[in-house]
Amino acid sequence: MTLTSQKAYLALQKHYSETSSLHMRDLFKEDPERFNKFSLKLDDFVLDYSKNRITDETLPLLINLANECGLKDKINAMFSGKQINFTENRSVLHIALRNRSNTPIYVNNKDVMPEINRVLEKMHLFSDQVRNGSWKGATGKSITDIVNIGIGGSDLGPYMATEALKKYKTEKLNFHFVSNIDGTDIVEKLKKCSPETTLFLVASKTFTTQETMVNAQTARTWLVEALGQAAVPHHFVALSTNKEEVEKFGIDSKNMFEFWSFIGGRYSMWSAVGLSIMLAIGYEAFVEMLEGAHEMDTHFKEAPFDKNMPVILGLLGIWYHVFYGSETYAVLPYDAYLHRLPAYLQQLDMESNGKRNAQDGSVISYPTGPILFGESGTNGQHSFYQLIHQGTHLIPCDFIIPINSLNPIGEHHDILLANALAQPEALMRGKTPEELKEEGVPEALIPFKTFPGNRPTNSILMTKMTPRNLGRLIALYEHKVFVMGVLLNIDSFDQWGVELGKILAKKILPELHDIAPTTTHDCSTNALINYIKGIRG
Ligand code: F6P
């Protein structure tokens, strides 16, 4: 049954019309217990969702909706290996990659845990060798530079996490991430590397992605020109599900770290795709990250919905995007190490829930996944926060706030924290014309200096950024996206929408080399192709 035909949906519509004009400023004034009621703690991880446009009735109503949509059964189905990716007939088991309790999880009657543990151990041995210098390049030198070649999930997760955990990185290795087909990406990164001491990780679930394969070929040519063909096995490893294509590329399968079709690309940083993360921070810290994610998985699976962080975030997402019609949300990490988090979450959320068909194939009539953007604090404050405070859009925001800095210096972190706390307060309270008048603001300026407030935020606090807390944080968002996908009645685990552009690019590529004018497209595309050909001669 689709979202809008659920009984609870109608009750929520009524609740929305009764409560949407309430101001959070008044709700806080009326109820000094609001923080205690609307916050949760998981070890040192705190979620404050009290600055949302909700009353005591909202969450129970949203939970009714979740129950009517069968959320509990869907969670159990994911954790037990059912094929919930129904357009591709696949299980969805990133949770198995961090299943530190090692309880069996079955796909086609086979426990997947022994294979997962085997690859993790292979990554352990390999990363130890590279980190302690005993893995040698073709000329007998230890590795100094790691180049991860991959795109989408085979880039965003590893890149985001190695940046987030830079403080825990070995000094002995430098990391580079090549993703874009734009030659500038690989050319600029290889300028910093020497063939004798560079190790390439070719990361691709399918091992057919055009950008990754072309970049990997370029890297191989760069290496072979310097050191000869025999150097390849010393300098290339593959992270993939596709053994056949890996071997075709010329990488020995003993240098391949596998994962499986039940791991979606955007959920793959916990798998062999995370080898760069393990090389950076070491096996123990990588396992700590897995443990953090496993803690969040267990919480998600077991906590009642009214005490369940991912469920609450997902339900609030539905509240704003479906009932309030918010089309966007912002993720604002007050930690410079998390500067790639918004980009990572863009793929996670928008590739998962940017869909328009319900399970039965019908076109959905309500809004689905939101548009996500963000920037690390306080940079965003001096850029787009103006629009969040005073613009005409309602943009729910998540503030992510490590309490302690990994680089304590002077008053920097206190100032950062003060800002991270002030922004949600300002967004909630706003500033009234009366307050401005009292301050003596000239009448003519009052409309411009008024802040409407009533703008929703969540604050997620942690003691400091550690591998464990990063694991918890990413798993929190993965499950939030899952919850929204279940309620929206879509398949969050396919991505058919990326195919058409790829097919058309393959058609255009030879046309760029054909001297005859191109006539096979619409007049705009034809004209652009022909103009480019004219300029390039
Ligand atoms: O085109 C989108 C996509 O399929 C993503 O879902 C995926 O993360 C990315 O491309 C890379 O795919 P692969 O790991 O197979 O190279």
Residues whose N, C-alpha, C, O or C-beta is under 5 A from the ligand:
A	BS01	F6P	I151 G152 G153 S154 A203 S204 K205 T206 F207 T209 G265 R266 Q495 V498
